Amino acid sequence: MSCLALALQPANGSDILLQTREWFPPARALIALSYFRQMRQALASSKQQHQQQSNQKQNQASSSSSSSVADPDDATAAEFVGDDPLAASNGQVIVGVESKYRVVYRLVNSIYILGVTVADHDNSINVFECIHIVNQAVSVIVTACRGVEVTPEKLGRKYAEVYMALDIVLRGVSNIRLAAMLGAMHGDGIAKMVHSALDTENKIRGADSWMAVESHAAEHQASVYAFSNARFELPSETISAGDEFAASLAPVVPESEQLKEEPEPENQDPFAASETINKEKELVGGFKKTKDPSSTDLTLALAGLEVTTLPPAEATQSTHINVEGFEGQYGGIEFSNEQATIGETFESFSDAWGGGLDPSEFMGPKKIQKKEGLGGLELLHTSDPKAVEGKDGGNLDNLVKKPEMKGPEMYISEEIRTEFRESLLARVGVMGVIYLKTMPPKGSGEEKETEFSFRVEGTTAVKRFAMQSSRISSLGNGLFHVRTAPSEEPIPILKYSLQPKLTPLPLRVRMVKRTSGTLLSLMIQYVSNPDLPQPLKNVDFILKLPVDPTLLKVSPKAILNRTDRELKWQIPEIPLKGSPGRLRARMPIDSDNSEEEPEIICYVKFSVQGNTSLSGISLRAAAEGNTDFYEVDHRYETGVYMCN
């Protein structure tokens, strides 16, 4: 859209040529040329009037001998001599009354080469590109007339060449092709000028033409086909040498074994009974006797056994401990050949292993009665067993019971991104995703697809919807039809974004910072949106500090992370209709950078889960009374919620 029309207009006479783009009507181009001609004539008439007035003043000045100093108006009149704006070699003017056009012109001898485009007020038109096209048109005109002496008669002799060349120039042409066109204008004719310049750039830059590249591609394809189908035969000498080498690697087999051939099995009936049925059962005969005499020698059988040696006599003696509360004999091994009863042998285990702590102080005399169940897992009950049995039967499954899905579930997850600059809202945006959670697959292989229709309401603030076309389709008027296979994870089926001016803000934040010498003071004010369905809880305010503070004073209490240079406030709850909250911090900064204001950013993080979404979008069944799906709790959280 840089240049819409090219025209040749002589200084005196009618227009010679007009070329326009396909979408620009020639009538509008003629209107622009008419306005340009009227402007030239108006400027020429005013120029003549100024010349006449200056001549009259000069005659009066020469007749009066008493006047020794010229009238100061003479200098003003002399400024207009030869100062016609359209008499210059090039320039641009804006013409028109209702529809305004910008006319870029160049004057060659007595012919104006004009480029017409719209008069832009928002800098959407590249004027320099239009000037470049006019300069290329001047090159065509000068080449056609064989010099700068351009006249309508010379243009008439080369009218066809000029017409075709300006048509190509108007649509855009490179300097290489323009040079080729100008070289073929006088010698080769119109056909050579128009068609031979298509491969000019490739020839000048050294690139191959398409015909040459196509032949090379065909040769390459033929070579690939020939090599892929080629078969090579090895000479007999190579085969014999390979056989000899393989024979040297293989083990030597006697010829007698090679001559033995296994008898070919006779063709038997595959459904005949097996002969093993008629054989007698062998019990003892199944064991094979060995003739090796070493198998009866017990010393050889016991040779591989390792017998641990007994500890020395010093290690068998016990150690006496005099520590208060743990007195007694510890350790030691006693060997005795006397045979005692079982009660006497384990009688020592009735006390506290030689004195000290008594196990009866920690364990009751009664034994715990074991119940038939999950092998001891019923002891994991933290409450009274009788009370648990009265409520849910005492089963472990009831303690870790999860809510069962009655059908497909849908919920909305939204992420808000907001930027405040002091107290002004700079940017805001909400990206929402509608998730579908199907019934979990059973793993049988023949899973039933989830298919139903639903309606999305409250979409007045939505800017754009994006669907996962493989799973969902739109029926119009907010109705959607979903069909998908079961999945363990929630499936995102719809994404949307809200218009910035209709995006609700859950929290407004303002940050004020003041620098007094080397002391930096910060204050963060926040207030909740009173229209929220529930107050914000567990809100984190994270302040990025410019330096690692040596001294820091905060109100209320905050957490300082010196590694990341972050100061974090944790607000348990922000009331909906309360007074604005304040967070203050004060710290010293380096005096060398006091001239530059430090960059400080505050991030806010929170997450809310409830039965309503932030944007007001809700999910409903396609028809009232249907329960094709269940709407569970929606959630929204912060993506980038910052203030600087």
Secondary structure, DSSP 8 states (H G I E B T S, - for coil): ----EEEEEESSSS--EEEE-TTS-HHHHHHHHHHHHHHHHHHHHHHHHHHHHHHHHHHHHHH-SS--S--HHHHHHHTTTT--GGGSSEEEEEE-SSS-EEEEEEEETTEEEEEEEE--SSS-S-HHHHHHHHHHHHHHHHHHTTSS---HHHHHHTHHHHHHHHHHHHT---HHHHHHHHHTTTTTHHHHHHHTTTTHHHHHHT---HHHHHHHHHHHHHHHHHHHT------HHHHHHHHHHHHHHS----HHHHH----------TTS--GGGTS---SGGGS-----GGGG-HHHHTTT--------GGGGS-EEE--TT--EEE-----------HHHHTGGGGSSSSSS--GGGTS-SS-----SSSSSGGGG--S-HHHHHHHHTT-HHHHT------S-EEEEEEEEEEEEETTEEEEEEEEEEEEEE-----SSS----EEEEEEEE--TTEEEEEE-TTTEEEEETTEEEEEE---SS-EEEEEEEE-GGG---SEEEEEEEEEETTEEEEEEEEEE-TTSSS-EEEEEEEEE-SS--SS-EEES--EEETTTTEEEEEEEEE-TTS--EEEEEEEE--GGGSSS----EEEEE-EEEESS-SS--EEEESSTT--SSEE--EEEEEEEEEE-
